[in-house]
Amino acid sequence: MATLSRADNSLLGRWWWTVDRWTLGAVGVLIGFGYIMMLAASPAVAERIGQSRDIFILKQVFFLALAGGVVVGVSLLSPSGIRRLALAGCLIALAMTMLTLVHGVEIKGARRWIALPGLSLQPSEFLKPCFAVTAAWLISEGRRTPRLPGTLIAVVVYVLIALLLKSQPDIGMLAVVTAVFFVQLYLAGMNLFLVAVALAGGGAAAFAAYVLFPHVHSRVERFLHPASGDTYQVTTALEAFGNGGLLGRGPGEGRVKDVLPDAHADFVFAVAGEEFGMLVCVMILGVFAFVVVRGLMRLLEEQDLFVVLACGGLITGFGLQAFVNMASTLQLIPTKGMTLPFISYGGSSALAVALGIGMLLALTRRRHHGDVP
């Protein structure tokens, strides 16, 4: 069987010996969990809505296989290639997000999706990784070239994205993009006074969302006062964790997937808890934590400001998305319709997360003098 030698100077050989294979392996584990959870959760959901039992499985097999290819393909790029890809992706995602306000598919009062053959595309998912890298490039270029107002341009782009997400509305996505951008500004050396102002502004914006958006108000009220509204999904999810115990009821033996509408998507973590138990849930949590910590560790000796800001933003977005999904399922925070990366059903989410991880792997590859910047 042929193996890659360190002397192999081909594109694939150079990639294999410079990419973070531990993170790559962890991503492979998450994709494996995604296949297992689709087999466990999706047939019951499909039957309940009158579809073929295998419809979600077949789609997700394709999406996850494509996501794996995206991770590898994007991680082959140089940092300059990542910058170009992110800029193009950001412009396209911005245009398509604008399009959702006019021709988007409305689901539960929100226009976030564009209907394509066999797929409902959510363009704002791709804004997260692409804007993170684009903002990092603008801020770092502004530092290198004082005459270029890079940070100001990044702020203007962020405000445009915020207005679009508020109009859909998608307050959860807006909160994640805001957190990513704030982390990047902080890493770039934001003045502590401005940090305090930004935190105060974030608190004021959260309160305004609570007052102005009925669905946000409803979710917060149901979190703070469970008796004030319908908490069926969260209560059922918590019961599933209790039924699963330490080792779970066994593959296929869970009941929560038969009664939860989003058992294959937003509440897939509850299915894992019931069928596979707390130990597997802790293992899933550990894999996500490993990817985040490993990514941060790779940045400790990094000198390129662009790489630090871009990877810091990408890691923040990935970790925050996983945290929001698991924490809302466990009723630690108000519920938010956000997928568990690589594990929940969803084509847009899987491909967007894969794009972000591919960018992270590309930017953290070990580069040597003379490599393409």
C-alpha positions as CSV (number, residue, x, y, z in Angstrom):
1,M,0.0,0.0,0.0
2,A,1.4,3.4,-1.1
3,T,2.1,5.9,1.7
4,L,3.0,9.6,1.6
5,S,6.7,10.2,2.3
6,R,8.0,13.4,3.8
7,A,10.1,13.7,0.7
8,D,7.0,13.8,-1.4
9,N,6.8,17.4,-2.9
10,S,3.5,17.0,-4.5
11,L,0.5,19.2,-3.5
12,L,-1.1,16.3,-1.6
13,G,2.2,15.4,0.0
14,R,2.9,18.9,1.2
15,W,-0.6,19.2,2.5
16,W,-0.5,15.9,4.5
17,W,2.7,16.8,6.3
18,T,1.7,20.4,7.1
19,V,-2.1,20.2,7.9
20,D,-3.3,19.7,11.5
21,R,-4.1,16.0,11.2
22,W,-5.5,15.9,14.8
23,T,-8.2,18.5,13.9
24,L,-8.8,16.7,10.6
25,G,-9.4,13.4,12.5
26,A,-11.7,15.1,15.0
27,V,-13.8,16.5,12.1
28,G,-13.9,13.0,10.7
29,V,-15.3,11.8,14.1
30,L,-18.0,14.4,14.1
31,I,-19.0,13.5,10.5
32,G,-19.2,9.9,11.7
33,F,-21.4,10.9,14.6
34,G,-23.6,12.8,12.0
35,Y,-24.1,9.6,10.0
36,I,-25.0,7.6,13.1
37,M,-27.5,10.2,14.4
38,M,-29.2,10.5,11.0
39,L,-29.7,6.7,11.0
40,A,-31.1,7.0,14.6
41,A,-33.3,10.1,14.4
42,S,-34.4,10.8,10.8
43,P,-36.5,7.7,9.8
44,A,-39.1,8.4,12.5
45,V,-39.3,12.1,11.6
46,A,-39.7,11.3,7.9
47,E,-42.5,8.9,8.5
48,R,-44.3,11.4,10.7
49,I,-44.4,13.9,7.9
50,G,-45.4,11.4,5.3
51,Q,-42.0,11.0,3.5
52,S,-39.9,8.0,2.7
53,R,-38.0,6.7,5.7
54,D,-34.7,7.1,4.0
55,I,-35.2,10.6,2.5
56,F,-33.3,12.5,5.2
57,I,-30.6,9.8,5.5
58,L,-29.9,9.8,1.7
59,K,-29.7,13.6,1.6
60,Q,-27.5,13.9,4.6
61,V,-25.1,11.2,3.3
62,F,-24.6,13.3,0.3
63,F,-24.3,16.6,2.3
64,L,-21.7,15.1,4.7
65,A,-19.7,13.5,2.0
66,L,-19.7,16.8,0.1
67,A,-18.8,18.6,3.4
68,G,-15.8,16.2,3.9
69,G,-14.6,17.1,0.4
70,V,-15.0,20.8,1.0
71,V,-12.9,20.5,4.2
72,V,-10.1,18.8,2.4
73,G,-10.3,20.9,-0.8
74,V,-10.4,24.2,1.0
75,S,-7.6,23.2,3.3
76,L,-5.3,22.7,0.3
77,L,-5.4,26.5,-0.4
78,S,-2.7,29.0,0.5
79,P,-3.6,31.9,2.8
80,S,-3.8,34.2,-0.2
81,G,-6.2,31.7,-1.8
82,I,-8.3,31.7,1.4
83,R,-8.5,35.5,1.3
84,R,-9.8,35.5,-2.3
85,L,-12.2,32.7,-1.5
86,A,-13.6,34.4,1.6
87,L,-14.0,37.8,-0.2
88,A,-15.8,36.2,-3.1
89,G,-17.9,34.1,-0.8
90,C,-18.8,37.1,1.4
91,L,-20.0,39.1,-1.6
92,I,-22.1,36.2,-3.0
93,A,-23.5,35.4,0.4
94,L,-24.4,39.1,1.0
95,A,-26.2,39.3,-2.4
96,M,-28.1,36.0,-1.8
97,T,-29.0,37.1,1.7
98,M,-30.5,40.3,0.2
99,L,-32.4,38.1,-2.2
100,T,-34.0,36.2,0.6
101,L,-35.8,39.4,1.6
102,V,-37.5,39.5,-1.8
103,H,-37.7,35.9,-3.1
104,G,-37.0,34.0,0.0
105,V,-39.0,31.1,1.4
106,E,-40.9,32.1,4.5
107,I,-40.8,29.6,7.3
108,K,-42.3,30.4,10.7
109,G,-42.4,34.1,9.9
110,A,-38.8,34.4,8.8
111,R,-37.3,34.7,5.3
112,R,-33.9,33.0,5.5
113,W,-33.9,30.4,2.8
114,I,-33.8,30.3,-1.0
115,A,-35.5,27.3,-2.6
116,L,-33.2,25.2,-4.9
117,P,-33.8,21.8,-6.4
118,G,-33.5,19.3,-3.5
119,L,-32.2,21.9,-1.1
120,S,-33.3,25.0,0.8
121,L,-30.2,27.2,0.9
122,Q,-29.6,29.5,3.9
123,P,-27.1,32.1,2.5
124,S,-26.4,33.6,5.9
125,E,-24.8,30.4,7.1
126,F,-22.0,31.1,4.6
127,L,-21.6,34.7,5.8
128,K,-20.2,33.5,9.2
129,P,-16.9,32.0,7.9
130,C,-16.5,34.3,4.9
131,F,-17.1,37.5,6.9
132,A,-14.7,36.3,9.6
133,V,-11.9,35.9,7.2
134,T,-12.8,39.0,5.2
135,A,-12.9,41.1,8.4
136,A,-9.6,39.7,9.5
137,W,-8.0,40.6,6.2
138,L,-9.4,44.2,6.3
139,I,-8.3,44.8,9.9
140,S,-4.8,43.4,9.3
141,E,-4.3,45.3,6.1
142,G,-5.4,48.5,7.8
143,R,-2.6,47.9,10.4
144,R,0.0,47.3,7.7
145,T,-1.2,50.2,5.5
146,P,-2.3,53.1,7.8
147,R,-3.9,55.0,4.8
148,L,-6.3,52.1,4.3
149,P,-9.3,52.4,6.8
150,G,-9.6,48.6,7.0
151,T,-11.3,48.4,10.4
152,L,-13.8,51.1,9.4
153,I,-14.6,49.1,6.2
154,A,-15.1,45.9,8.3
155,V,-17.4,47.8,10.6
156,V,-19.5,49.0,7.6
157,V,-19.7,45.5,6.2
158,Y,-20.8,44.2,9.7
159,V,-23.5,46.9,10.0
160,L,-24.8,45.9,6.5
161,I,-24.9,42.2,7.6
162,A,-26.6,43.1,10.8
163,L,-29.3,45.1,9.0
164,L,-30.0,42.1,6.7
165,L,-30.1,39.6,9.5
166,K,-32.4,41.8,11.5
167,S,-34.7,42.2,8.5
168,Q,-35.1,38.4,8.0
169,P,-35.2,38.2,11.1
170,D,-32.5,35.9,12.4
171,I,-31.4,37.3,15.7
172,G,-29.5,34.1,16.7
173,M,-27.3,34.3,13.6
174,L,-26.8,38.0,14.2
175,A,-25.7,37.3,17.8
176,V,-23.1,34.8,16.5
177,V,-21.7,37.1,13.8
178,T,-21.6,39.9,16.3
179,A,-19.7,37.7,18.8
180,V,-17.2,36.6,16.1
181,F,-16.5,40.2,15.0
182,F,-16.2,41.4,18.6
183,V,-13.6,38.7,19.4
184,Q,-11.6,39.7,16.3
185,L,-11.6,43.4,17.3
186,Y,-10.6,42.4,20.8
187,L,-7.7,40.3,19.5
188,A,-6.7,43.2,17.2
189,G,-6.1,45.3,20.3
190,M,-9.3,47.1,20.9
191,N,-9.1,49.8,23.6
192,L,-10.5,48.5,27.0
193,F,-12.9,51.5,27.1
194,L,-14.2,50.5,23.7
195,V,-14.5,46.9,24.9
196,A,-16.7,48.1,27.8
197,V,-18.8,50.3,25.4
198,A,-19.2,47.3,23.0
199,L,-20.3,45.0,25.9
200,A,-22.8,47.7,27.1
201,G,-24.0,48.1,23.5
202,G,-24.4,44.3,23.1
203,G,-26.5,44.2,26.3
204,A,-28.7,47.1,25.1
205,A,-29.1,45.4,21.7
206,A,-30.1,42.1,23.5
207,F,-32.7,44.0,25.5
208,A,-34.0,45.8,22.4
209,A,-34.4,42.4,20.6
210,Y,-36.3,41.1,23.7
211,V,-38.7,44.1,23.5
212,L,-39.1,44.5,19.7
213,F,-39.2,40.9,18.4
214,P,-42.1,38.8,19.6
215,H,-40.4,35.4,19.0
216,V,-37.4,36.5,21.0
217,H,-39.6,37.8,23.8
218,S,-41.5,34.5,23.8
219,R,-38.4,32.3,24.0
220,V,-36.9,34.3,26.8
221,E,-40.1,34.3,28.8
222,R,-40.5,30.6,28.3
223,F,-36.9,30.1,29.5
224,L,-37.3,32.3,32.6
225,H,-40.9,31.3,33.3
226,P,-41.6,27.8,31.9
227,A,-45.3,28.0,32.9
228,S,-45.8,31.1,30.8
229,G,-45.9,29.2,27.4
230,D,-45.4,26.1,25.4
231,T,-42.1,24.4,26.5
232,Y,-43.0,21.0,25.0
233,Q,-39.8,20.5,22.9
234,V,-37.4,21.5,25.6
235,T,-39.2,19.6,28.3
236,T,-39.4,16.5,26.1
237,A,-35.7,16.8,25.4
238,L,-34.8,17.0,29.1
239,E,-36.9,13.9,29.7
240,A,-35.0,12.1,26.9
241,F,-31.7,12.8,28.7
242,G,-33.2,11.4,31.9
243,N,-34.4,8.3,30.1
244,G,-31.0,7.7,28.6
245,G,-29.1,7.8,31.8
246,L,-25.4,7.0,31.7
247,L,-25.3,4.4,28.9
248,G,-28.5,5.0,27.0
249,R,-31.5,2.9,26.1
250,G,-29.6,1.5,23.0
251,P,-29.6,2.3,19.3
252,G,-33.1,2.5,17.9
253,E,-34.7,2.2,21.3
254,G,-35.3,5.9,21.9
255,R,-38.8,7.5,21.9
256,V,-38.0,11.2,21.7
257,K,-37.5,11.0,17.9
258,D,-41.1,9.8,17.6
259,V,-42.6,12.9,19.2
260,L,-40.1,15.8,18.6
261,P,-40.6,17.7,15.3
262,D,-36.9,18.7,15.1
263,A,-35.4,15.5,16.5
264,H,-33.1,15.2,13.5
265,A,-32.1,18.8,13.4
266,D,-32.1,21.3,16.4
267,F,-32.7,18.6,19.0
268,V,-30.5,15.8,17.7
269,F,-28.4,16.0,20.9
270,A,-31.5,14.8,22.9
271,V,-31.7,11.8,20.6
272,A,-28.0,11.0,21.3
273,G,-28.6,11.4,25.0
274,E,-31.6,9.0,25.1
275,E,-30.2,6.3,22.8
276,F,-26.5,6.4,23.6
277,G,-26.4,8.0,27.1
278,M,-24.5,10.6,28.9
279,L,-21.1,9.1,28.2
280,V,-21.5,9.5,24.4
281,C,-22.9,13.0,24.9
282,V,-19.8,13.9,26.9
283,M,-17.6,12.4,24.2
284,I,-19.4,14.5,21.6
285,L,-18.8,17.6,23.8
286,G,-15.2,16.6,24.2
287,V,-14.6,16.4,20.4
288,F,-16.0,19.9,19.9
289,A,-13.9,21.2,22.8
290,F,-10.8,19.5,21.3
291,V,-11.3,21.2,17.9
292,V,-11.7,24.6,19.6
293,V,-8.7,24.2,22.0
294,R,-6.5,22.6,19.3
295,G,-7.2,25.6,17.0
296,L,-6.3,28.1,19.7
297,M,-3.1,26.2,20.6
298,R,-2.0,26.4,16.9
299,L,-2.2,30.2,17.2
300,L,0.0,30.6,20.2
301,E,3.2,30.9,18.1
302,E,1.6,32.5,15.1
303,Q,3.0,35.9,14.1
304,D,0.7,36.8,11.2
305,L,-2.1,39.1,12.5
306,F,-4.4,38.1,9.6
307,V,-4.1,34.4,10.5
308,V,-4.6,35.1,14.2
309,L,-7.8,37.2,13.6
310,A,-9.2,34.9,10.9
311,C,-8.7,31.7,12.9
312,G,-9.9,33.3,16.1
313,G,-13.1,34.3,14.4
314,L,-13.6,30.9,12.7
315,I,-13.0,29.0,16.0
316,T,-15.3,31.4,17.9
317,G,-18.1,30.8,15.3
318,F,-17.7,27.0,15.4
319,G,-17.5,26.7,19.1
320,L,-20.4,29.1,19.8
321,Q,-22.7,27.3,17.3
322,A,-22.0,24.0,19.0
323,F,-22.5,25.6,22.5
324,V,-25.8,27.2,21.6
325,N,-27.3,24.0,20.2
326,M,-26.3,21.8,23.1
327,A,-27.0,24.4,25.8
328,S,-30.5,25.2,24.4
329,T,-31.3,21.5,24.3
330,L,-30.3,21.2,27.9
331,Q,-32.4,24.4,28.8
332,L,-29.3,26.2,29.9
333,I,-30.1,29.1,27.6
334,P,-33.3,30.1,25.7
335,T,-34.0,27.9,22.7
336,K,-32.5,28.9,19.4
337,G,-32.9,27.1,16.1
338,M,-29.2,26.4,15.5
339,T,-27.7,23.2,14.2
340,L,-25.1,21.1,15.9
341,P,-22.1,21.2,13.4
342,F,-21.8,18.1,11.2
343,I,-24.3,16.2,13.4
344,S,-27.7,17.9,12.8
345,Y,-29.5,17.5,9.6
346,G,-29.0,20.4,7.2
347,G,-27.2,20.9,3.9
348,S,-26.4,24.6,4.3
349,S,-25.1,24.2,7.8
350,A,-22.9,21.2,7.0
351,L,-21.4,22.9,3.9
352,A,-20.9,26.3,5.7
353,V,-19.2,24.7,8.7
354,A,-17.1,22.6,6.4
355,L,-16.0,25.8,4.6
356,G,-15.0,27.4,7.9
357,I,-13.1,24.3,9.1
358,G,-11.3,24.0,5.7
359,M,-10.3,27.7,6.0
360,L,-9.1,27.1,9.6
361,L,-7.0,24.1,8.5
362,A,-5.5,26.0,5.6
363,L,-4.5,28.9,7.7
364,T,-3.0,26.8,10.5
365,R,-0.9,24.6,8.2
366,R,2.8,24.7,9.1
367,R,4.4,27.1,6.6
368,H,8.0,27.6,5.9
369,H,10.1,30.5,4.4
370,G,9.3,30.8,0.7
371,D,5.8,29.4,0.9
372,V,3.0,31.3,-0.7
373,P,1.7,33.9,1.9
